[in-house]
């Protein structure tokens, strides 16, 4: 499972795809999804869109 820091920073510097080369799928808890995607979109952070797209593409999975 990943926390928000690595996802945010890798997305910001354009290296999140590197993570997907290392791992087939990244698991994140709902709290990380809320922090990164929900709050991030509310605050206008571009990394939120990148991470949301990775979730849609099944590269990141949100776990309860």
Secondary structure as the mmCIF struct_conf table of DSSP 4:
data_model
#
loop_
_struct_conf.conf_type_id
_struct_conf.id
_struct_conf.beg_label_comp_id
_struct_conf.beg_label_asym_id
_struct_conf.beg_label_seq_id
_struct_conf.end_label_comp_id
_struct_conf.end_label_asym_id
_struct_conf.end_label_seq_id
STRN STRN1 UNK A 2 UNK A 2
HELX_RH_AL_P HELX_RH_AL_P1 UNK A 4 UNK A 12
TURN_TY1_P TURN_TY1_P1 UNK A 13 UNK A 14
HELX_RH_AL_P HELX_RH_AL_P2 UNK A 16 UNK A 22
BEND BEND1 UNK A 24 UNK A 24
STRN STRN2 UNK A 26 UNK A 29
HELX_RH_AL_P HELX_RH_AL_P3 UNK A 30 UNK A 33
HELX_RH_PI_P HELX_RH_PI_P1 UNK A 34 UNK A 38
HELX_RH_AL_P HELX_RH_AL_P4 UNK A 39 UNK A 42
TURN_TY1_P TURN_TY1_P2 UNK A 43 UNK A 44
HELX_RH_AL_P HELX_RH_AL_P5 UNK A 46 UNK A 56
TURN_TY1_P TURN_TY1_P3 UNK A 57 UNK A 58
BEND BEND2 UNK A 59 UNK A 59
STRN STRN3 UNK A 60 UNK A 63
#
